[in-house]
Amino acid sequence: MTNQNERIETQIEVLEVRDDGWKHSLDLNIPGFGDRPFRFVAWPNNQGPAPKRGGTMLGTLQAWRRSQFYVRQGKLTEGDVDGTEEKWMLDWNLLGVRPLDTVAAADTAGKAPDKVPDKVPPTVFLDGNTRYRVDQEGINDRESIRLVLTHGATDGANIYADMAVVLAEAAGVAEWLNERLAVRLAGGLVGAAQEAGAVVTDVADKAETIPDDDAEPMPRIRNKNDLSAWVKAKKYTTREISHVLESAGFGDSGEYLAADGHTPQGLAELLLNELEIGGSK
């Protein structure tokens, strides 16, 4: 549990950085705090240059309030952080960062830092294909939580009692999504059919049967600009996009992206699934 004034140092990954003038707001992946990304974490400019997007480092964090998302859901009440909340139920400020390798250096010198995470994973270098799969499986993990929460939503509440139950339910959904990803990477529907015993008797020119945009893998969409360019390339109409968002319970793309755990990548995959993979286009 976490007290209001307690500072915690743990590994963070910077997913997004926004300049708000007097401060920067960051989207962070904090493995030690849970699976969902933490959005709009404040970095005041008087602390120096903000961390760069894509960096993995040790961050010093301090909770400043209970998350309004869980207050609105009725899982928390308004009030100061008192240590009864889980870390993923709080909003955090980022007070400072330092490289991961400073932990190893401190251990070598016999001078351990004030607080060191229980486990600091080693640096892993990935090839492009593996990195793409790792990124997509991370998106699937977050999307599975969103799907479970959407499925369990009722008037002013949720059928799932707490986040532990949601994560347990989401594990099966993430497994299914990752299995579908593996099929696509291994050869798509043709590869799956061959594994089931089908025999390929003829191969037509790919350009005659499959549009070029469908033949391309889903790109990495990091921000709204990437999303806009991708939507334009896919030639989705405003009416089609509005229909998908309304069906998912959102008035527009801004409302979708403002929800906890939602990213431009997730919105692109929702549109692709509803407008093409699901066959509604």
Rosetta blueprint (number, residue, H / E / L):
1 M L
2 T L
3 N E
4 Q L
5 N L
6 E L
7 R E
8 I E
9 E E
10 T E
11 Q E
12 I E
13 E E
14 V E
15 L E
16 E E
17 V E
18 R E
19 D E
20 D L
21 G L
22 W L
23 K E
24 H E
25 S E
26 L E
27 D E
28 L E
29 N E
30 I L
31 P H
32 G H
33 F H
34 G L
35 D L
36 R L
37 P L
38 F E
39 R E
40 F E
41 V E
42 A E
43 W E
44 P E
45 N H
46 N H
47 Q H
48 G L
49 P L
50 A L
51 P L
52 K L
53 R L
54 G L
55 G L
56 T E
57 M E
58 L E
59 G E
60 T E
61 L E
62 Q E
63 A E
64 W E
65 R E
66 R E
67 S L
68 Q H
69 F H
70 Y H
71 V H
72 R H
73 Q H
74 G L
75 K L
76 L L
77 T L
78 E L
79 G L
80 D L
81 V L
82 D E
83 G L
84 T L
85 E L
86 E L
87 K H
88 W H
89 M H
90 L E
91 D E
92 W E
93 N E
94 L E
95 L E
96 G E
97 V E
98 R E
99 P L
100 L L
101 D H
102 T H
103 V H
104 A H
105 A H
106 A H
107 D H
108 T H
109 A L
110 G L
111 K L
112 A L
113 P L
114 D L
115 K L
116 V L
117 P L
118 D L
119 K L
120 V L
121 P L
122 P L
123 T L
124 V L
125 F L
126 L L
127 D L
128 G H
129 N H
130 T H
131 R H
132 Y H
133 R H
134 V H
135 D H
136 Q H
137 E H
138 G H
139 I H
140 N H
141 D H
142 R H
143 E H
144 S H
145 I H
146 R H
147 L H
148 V H
149 L H
150 T H
151 H H
152 G H
153 A E
154 T E
155 D L
156 G L
157 A E
158 N E
159 I L
160 Y L
161 A L
162 D L
163 M H
164 A H
165 V H
166 V H
167 L H
168 A H
169 E H
170 A H
171 A H
172 G H
173 V H
174 A H
175 E H
176 W H
177 L H
178 N H
179 E H
180 R H
181 L H
182 A H
183 V H
184 R H
185 L H
186 A H
187 G L
188 G H
189 L H
190 V H
191 G H
192 A H
193 A H
194 Q H
195 E H
196 A L
197 G L
198 A L
199 V L
200 V L
201 T L
202 D L
203 V L
204 A L
205 D L
206 K H
207 A H
208 E H
209 T H
210 I L
211 P L
212 D H
213 D H
214 D H
215 A H
216 E L
217 P L
218 M L
219 P L
220 R L
221 I L
222 R L
223 N L
224 K H
225 N H
226 D H
227 L H
228 S H
229 A H
230 W H
231 V H
232 K H
233 A H
234 K H
235 K L
236 Y L
237 T L
238 T H
239 R H
240 E H
241 I H
242 S H
243 H H
244 V H
245 L H
246 E H
247 S H
248 A L
249 G L
250 F L
251 G L
252 D L
253 S H
254 G H
255 E H
256 Y H
257 L H
258 A H
259 A L
260 D L
261 G L
262 H L
263 T L
264 P H
265 Q H
266 G H
267 L H
268 A H
269 E H
270 L H
271 L H
272 L H
273 N H
274 E H
275 L H
276 E H
277 I H
278 G L
279 G L
280 S L
281 K L
